[in-house]
Amino acid sequence: MSSPTARQILHDIFGYPAFRGEQQAVVEHVAAGGDALVLMPTGGGKSLCYQIPALLRRGVGIVVSPLIALMQDQVDALRQLGVRAAFLNSSLNADAARDVFGRLMRGELDILYVAPERLLMANFLSALEQVQAGPGLALFAIDEAHCVSQWGHDFRPEYRELTVLHERFPDVPRIALTATADAPTRREIVERLTLEQARQFVSSFDRPNIRYRVTLKANARQQLQAFLEAEHASDAGIVYCLSRKKVEETAAWLKQRGWDALPYHAGLDAATRERNQRRFLREEGVIMVATVAFGMGIDKPNVRFVAHLDLPKSMEGYYQETGRAGRDGLPADAWMTYGLGDVVSMRQMLASGDAPEERKRLELRKLDALLGFCESTACRHQAILRYFGEEHPGDCGQCDNCLEPVDTWDATQAAQMALSCVYRSGQRFGVGHLIDVLLGKTTPQVEKFRHQQLTTFGIGQSLAQAQWSSVYRQLVAAGLLNVDMEAYGGLRLTEDARPVLRGEKEVWLRRDAEPAKRKTSKAERGARAREAYAGANEDPLWQALKARRLELAREQGVPPYVIFHDSTLLEILHRRPASLAELGEISGVGQAKLARYGEAFLQVLEDAAG
């Protein structure tokens, strides 16, 4: 009997009709014994790139993962498909670990997930040499490979030692995978993991199903509530905050208003973090309010929104965090509110850290790139892709700037007034004081420093306070002003301000719009997808399908999406299969799941038909 092909495994085990993007090329390369570095966006199907070669090749595939929760989820999902999978990490008791180890040595596993700390133990590496001589090692997969980078916020020192795999097992193919890596990080992964001879597969970073929106911060919590009520009344999502205190307060505030919200940050005890994460993964409609401590490796596909109440540190951070929305390919939102206060807070945080000066300069440049993104009048998808060195074929018709094109205005004269006021007041005052001077307000502080005597006092009365706030925010984002940490957030001119003050350079700024209902005339395809998904929420059959899925998930002790993704349920809803054969044609329904759950879901359809 001949061995199955990659496409047969994809269809029969995983239930998908065809590979996506670079998947097939990666699978064939690794299955043939080649090393690979795979950059693929979250939700792009990275795990199939090592799972299928592990099933095609002789022996067990060893997957190195830094995340205990992700290992559990991946193994649960593979077991549902009939794959012999297990994990070894600190969450297992001694008896359970011994059982898994025995199965590994006897060749009874197809895929084993292991923490890097466990892998690097001398006795485990010796055991792997015995496995190689016996049942065989199919491959090594190094997931979340950006953890090797000392410049990334997910740095794991033990990842640096994974070169031992190449040294001790030179004939076993390695595949390193990540969803987020700019060019410098990519070079560091190659160097640190000795992947110079590996073939690189770089997929598009575009996430076309995500609608990006950046809104000016007024009352962030009220704005968040309005966003949730209008668009995500019963959806699962993540709300990111900068501080642990703000996480706790925001979660409590949402809970008081009827939302099923939970906090997550590194200051909570391990049991609470584990309990909250488990609820988020296994229940429907839970909102996790979190710091960046939460998220890497969270495999929940139906996160319908990611909201930022504070500015992230960088474009990489923003891309990675927003990428946790819509992993199932269905419509999702990335919503962020920000203001000049966020810029000051973030700069203060970076400046006061213990990092070396070189690292601080790099992080400030990354923050500046994110500010440019926030203030951009261009397509958000284009801006993100350009940052990662990729071109976008045109306006996406999905983000706020494409749906509601931003007005710009010639702000050259206003910029000259604003910059001149900074200079003449001594380059050490914050925005509030500078605006008071421009508007001619004789506040106690203005009088204390005799700034009513400045030539800029009262020259800005043609603009309102909110407009001046917008001008200063955008001048900081454009690099014409710096926030001086030694002057407690005071503003200083940069070299780029000189040609503006001399009248040699024009300044055009975006006009901050009043909050308005979003237009829906553009991006008809995206709008149709959103309407289809939103419409499903009103359909009793959709609710019945989800209820049966939740019931089965609880019986199995797994998250609902391990049974079927929302995208698979949506296809069942629309196609209404009448037999097991018809159900088996739906994407995401492999043979094992068809045998295990087919009758249960057909019964739901039959009951609905009456």
PEKAJO-V646427 format. One record per helix or strand. SS is the DSSP state (helix for helix, strand for strand). FROM is the first residue (numbers start at 1). LEN is the number of residues. If there is no record, write none. Layout:
# PEKAJO-V646427
ss=<SS;SS>
from=<FROM;FROM>
len=<LEN;LEN>
This chain:
# PEKAJO-V646427
ss=<helix;helix;strand;helix;strand;helix;strand;helix;strand;helix;helix;strand;helix;helix;strand;helix;strand;strand;helix;strand;helix;strand;helix;strand;strand;helix;strand;helix;helix;helix;helix;strand;helix;helix;helix;helix;helix;strand;helix;strand;helix;strand;helix;helix;helix;helix;helix;helix>
from=<6;23;36;48;60;68;85;94;111;116;122;137;145;157;174;183;199;210;220;237;244;261;270;287;305;315;332;340;357;380;400;408;412;431;444;451;465;481;485;490;497;508;524;540;560;566;580;591>
len=<7;9;4;9;5;13;4;12;4;4;12;6;4;12;5;10;4;7;12;4;13;4;13;4;4;8;7;12;19;8;4;3;13;9;5;3;13;4;3;4;5;3;14;17;4;10;4;19>
